[in-house]
C-alpha cells in the first residue's frame, strides 16, 4: 500500500480542524454578503469631506452575523460544499468547451458566442446550476432522506399520467407559446436609439 503524501496529510489535517466545514464556508458567505451590501448600499451611506462612503462597519457586521448563522447549520455548510465543487466542475467544462472551439480559430479571431447561441448556453448553464442545487439539497420523505432532484424525478415518473401533471405541462407550453408570440412583434432598438438619440 502506497504511503500517504505529505500534502495529502496536510489536507487531512485541515479537514480534522474544520477548515473546509467552518473557515472556508464562513469566508465565502462573508465575502459574498459584504460585497452585495457594499454594491447595493442597502444600509445607507455617510458623507465624509464631501464624498459619500458606504457604512462598512454595518455592512461587515451584518455579513459577519449571516456568515456565522450559515456556518452554525451543518446542512447549509454541506449544501455549500457540494454545490461549489459542482459549480467549479461546470465552469471547467465550459472553459474546456471554449478551448476546443478556439482550436478552430486563428490567433487574431475572437472566440465568443453571439445571438441565439449565447442565449442557449446561458439557459443551459442556468438549468445545470439549478440541477446542481437540487442534487445538493436533501429532504425528509416517507421513505427516508432523499435528494431533492431524486425526489422530483421520482414524483414526475410516478405521477406522469395524472391530471395535475398534464395541467403543469400544458401550463408550461402555454407560457412558452405566449412568450414567443409577445416578443415576435416587438421592434428592436436601432443604433440611433441606443446612443440616446444623438
Secondary structure, DSSP 8 states (H G I E B T S, - for coil): -----HHHHHHHHHHHHTIIIIIHHHHHHHHHHHHHHHHHTTT-EEEETTEEEE-HHHHHHHHHHHHHHHHH-HHHHHHHHHHHHHHHHHHHHHHHHHHHHHTTS-TTS-----THHHHHHHHHHHHHHHHHHHHH-EEEETTEEEEHHHHHHHHHHHTTTSHHHHHHHHHHHHHHHHHHHHHHT-----HHHHTT--
